[in-house]
Amino acid sequence: MAYKVDFKDVSTVGLESSPVAAALAGLRANEARYFKTKYDHDFVVRPASEASETVDRVTRILEDERDISIASVPLEACTCQVDGIRWDHVFYENGLAVNVMYSIDDPTKRAVGFKLSDGMEIPDELASRFKFARQKSKLAGTIRGSFFVIKNEY
């Protein structure tokens, strides 16, 4: 069932099984606010079981580009296209959020971003490969993030 993320009244709906559910909900709401503010687009997520195409695409890009396999269970995912960019998001049970920004027309605007919910440890599969910068958010507390540029076509 689809869920339109409300960034004014943050809810853990769909994320209850996460040990950092409140922080992950704040991170998800932070993404929703960004898309509403920047693109006037409503951020709608689905359970990962209903968004297998998105989860599979993100999994494939991570594996093909950097040989990364996320150990945690995906809880929710969404895909949207705004301003010629396809955005895929997957929210994992451990508190990790992965987004893929894939410009349809400009191969220089393609990247994978990792965001860690407040209170979670850096996952083993990412710890030795990336440095994470910190950013404060009213909705999500402290967000730690990193990214890499996508080199291939998907």
VENNORDA-V865991 format. One record per residue. RES is the residue in one small letter. SS is DSSP state (a for helix, b for strand, c for the rest). Layout:
# VENNORDA-V865991
RES,SS
RES,SS
This chain:
# VENNORDA-V865991
m,c
a,c
y,b
k,b
v,c
d,c
f,c
k,c
d,c
v,c
s,c
t,c
v,c
g,c
l,c
e,c
s,c
s,c
p,c
v,c
a,a
a,a
a,a
l,a
a,a
g,a
l,a
r,a
a,a
n,a
e,a
a,a
r,a
y,a
f,a
k,a
t,a
k,a
y,a
d,c
h,c
d,c
f,c
v,b
v,b
r,b
p,b
a,a
s,a
e,a
a,c
s,a
e,a
t,a
v,a
d,a
r,a
v,a
t,a
r,a
i,a
l,a
e,a
d,a
e,a
r,a
d,c
i,c
s,c
i,c
a,c
s,c
v,c
p,b
l,b
e,b
a,b
c,b
t,b
c,b
q,b
v,b
d,c
g,c
i,b
r,b
w,b
d,b
h,b
v,b
f,b
y,b
e,c
n,c
g,c
l,b
a,b
v,b
n,b
v,b
m,b
y,b
s,b
i,c
d,c
d,c
p,c
t,c
k,c
r,b
a,b
v,b
g,b
f,b
k,b
l,b
s,c
d,c
g,c
m,c
e,c
i,c
p,c
d,a
e,a
l,a
a,a
s,c
r,c
f,c
k,c
f,c
a,b
r,b
q,b
k,b
s,b
k,c
l,c
a,c
g,b
t,b
i,b
r,b
g,b
s,b
f,b
f,b
v,b
i,c
k,c
n,c
e,c
y,c
